[in-house]
Amino acid sequence: MILIFGVLPQNYSDDITVRGNRQINRMRPIVSLIETARDALKNLPMSDILRERLSMTIDQLAISEAKVEVLQRENGKLASRLDQEQFDHNQTKQELQALRDFHAESIRFVHDIEFKKGVRTGNKWLPFCPKCHLPIVIGDKPDGYPYCQDSKCGWSSSLHNHKFANIDSQ
């Protein structure tokens, strides 16, 4: 990219933000001061070497001012992107909290069995293994013992099935 006397290529003017417009308006007096200094150099009696050095310094100032303008514009873009990302982050946090609230479960322990009620259980109290948290089997036989369906878990209750016969209705 070649910058000549603080003038940017045309494609940079397409995406100027409001903040960038303010910066450009502040830069115009400086550019006009640089042009005035150039014109004054032509009329002053001084050596050619000094005139060239001064002219080169003014050129470097114009290039630096253009770079500052570009950086300020990029800073404005990054600030707006940061605002958008923070908004998106807050919205995602709210959605996550809504999902947590929706999938919340009530958990109770009756004797030595964990009972859960929530969306996952159809809002009914269902028995789960207190060890591995998988559903357990409470058989129809009153003298049997509730046990975990997972054979690797191996948990079984120390109370008979008849103690849990009417738990579902509570």
C-alpha distance (Angstrom), angle and dihedral (degrees) to the residues before:
residue distance angle dihedral
M1 . . .
I2 3.80 . .
L3 3.78 119.0 .
I4 3.79 116.7 -160.8
F5 3.79 117.6 -166.3
G6 3.80 93.6 -29.1
V7 3.83 94.9 -52.4
L8 3.80 115.3 134.6
P9 3.80 125.2 -147.1
Q10 3.80 115.3 -93.7
N11 3.81 96.1 -106.2
Y12 3.81 90.9 65.7
S13 3.79 92.5 61.0
D14 3.82 91.9 62.1
D15 3.79 95.5 71.8
I16 3.78 103.8 37.1
T17 3.77 112.1 145.4
V18 3.78 125.9 -146.9
R19 3.78 88.8 -101.6
G20 3.81 89.1 50.5
N21 3.82 90.8 52.2
R22 3.79 89.9 55.2
Q23 3.79 90.2 51.0
I24 3.81 92.2 49.5
N25 3.80 91.2 50.8
R26 3.80 89.2 53.1
M27 3.82 90.4 49.2
R28 3.81 96.2 54.5
P29 3.86 95.1 77.0
I30 3.81 89.4 50.6
V31 3.80 92.5 50.9
S32 3.79 90.3 48.9
L33 3.83 89.4 49.6
I34 3.78 89.2 52.9
E35 3.79 90.8 51.2
T36 3.81 90.3 48.5
A37 3.80 90.3 50.9
R38 3.83 90.0 51.0
D39 3.78 91.8 52.3
A40 3.81 91.5 47.5
L41 3.82 90.9 51.9
K42 3.77 90.6 58.5
N43 3.81 91.9 57.8
L44 3.85 99.3 42.8
P45 3.80 119.0 94.2
M46 3.85 106.0 -123.2
S47 3.74 139.1 125.9
D48 3.79 119.5 -74.7
I49 3.83 92.2 -121.4
L50 3.79 92.4 54.7
R51 3.79 90.6 44.7
E52 3.83 90.8 51.7
R53 3.81 92.2 48.0
L54 3.77 91.7 49.4
S55 3.79 90.8 46.2
M56 3.80 90.4 49.6
T57 3.81 90.5 50.1
I58 3.79 90.6 51.0
D59 3.82 89.6 49.4
Q60 3.79 90.3 51.0
L61 3.80 89.8 49.3
A62 3.80 90.6 52.5
I63 3.80 91.2 48.7
S64 3.81 91.0 48.1
E65 3.78 91.4 49.2
A66 3.80 90.2 51.3
K67 3.81 90.0 50.0
V68 3.79 90.1 50.5
E69 3.78 89.4 51.2
V70 3.81 91.7 50.8
L71 3.81 91.5 47.5
Q72 3.79 92.0 48.9
R73 3.80 90.0 51.1
E74 3.82 90.6 49.7
N75 3.80 89.3 47.7
G76 3.80 89.5 54.0
K77 3.81 90.9 50.2
L78 3.81 91.6 48.9
A79 3.80 91.3 48.2
S80 3.80 90.9 53.2
R81 3.82 90.7 46.9
L82 3.81 89.6 50.7
D83 3.81 90.3 52.0
Q84 3.81 90.4 50.2
E85 3.81 92.4 47.9
Q86 3.81 91.4 49.4
F87 3.80 89.9 50.2
D88 3.83 90.7 49.5
H89 3.81 90.6 47.5
N90 3.81 92.3 52.3
Q91 3.80 91.2 47.0
T92 3.82 90.7 50.6
K93 3.81 90.5 49.9
Q94 3.80 90.0 52.7
E95 3.80 91.9 49.2
L96 3.80 90.7 49.0
Q97 3.79 91.2 51.1
A98 3.81 90.5 49.3
L99 3.82 89.7 52.4
R100 3.80 91.2 48.0
D101 3.79 90.4 51.2
F102 3.80 91.4 47.3
H103 3.81 93.6 50.7
A104 3.80 96.1 41.0
E105 3.79 115.3 132.9
S106 3.76 132.8 -156.3
I107 3.79 112.1 -134.3
R108 3.79 126.5 -163.7
F109 3.76 133.1 170.9
V110 3.79 118.1 -139.7
H111 3.77 111.1 -171.5
D112 3.80 100.5 -44.4
I113 3.83 100.5 -26.8
E114 3.79 127.0 94.4
F115 3.82 114.7 -133.5
K116 3.81 121.9 -164.4
K117 3.79 131.5 -167.4
G118 3.80 124.1 -173.3
V119 3.80 146.5 91.7
R120 3.80 92.1 -51.6
T121 3.83 91.9 55.6
G122 3.82 96.4 42.0
N123 3.83 90.6 -105.6
K124 3.81 90.3 -66.9
W125 3.78 127.2 121.1
L126 3.80 106.2 -107.7
P127 3.83 128.1 177.6
F128 3.81 121.0 -112.5
C129 3.78 133.9 -178.3
P130 3.81 110.8 -97.0
K131 3.81 89.4 -148.1
C132 3.84 104.9 49.3
H133 3.86 99.4 8.0
L134 3.82 94.8 -127.0
P135 3.83 120.9 133.4
I136 3.81 114.6 -82.4
V137 3.78 131.5 -145.7
I138 3.77 120.5 -117.2
G139 3.77 103.6 -171.2
D140 3.82 129.4 -145.2
K141 3.79 93.6 -117.1
P142 3.81 110.2 94.3
D143 3.78 93.7 -147.7
G144 3.86 94.6 51.6
Y145 3.79 126.6 96.0
P146 3.82 127.2 -121.5
Y147 3.82 111.0 -112.7
C148 3.81 140.7 -178.8
Q149 3.80 117.1 -97.4
D150 3.80 91.6 -138.6
S151 3.79 109.0 89.7
K152 3.82 91.5 -157.2
C153 3.81 91.8 56.9
G154 3.78 95.8 52.8
W155 3.80 95.7 -171.1
S156 3.80 118.7 153.8
S157 3.77 131.2 171.9
S158 3.77 123.2 -110.4
L159 3.83 91.1 -141.7
H160 3.79 126.3 80.3
N161 3.83 122.3 -108.1
H162 3.82 93.1 -110.3
K163 3.84 89.8 69.2
F164 3.83 88.3 64.4
A165 3.83 99.1 39.1
N166 3.84 96.2 107.1
I167 3.83 99.0 30.6
D168 3.83 92.3 102.3
S169 3.79 91.5 62.4
Q170 3.80 92.8 53.5
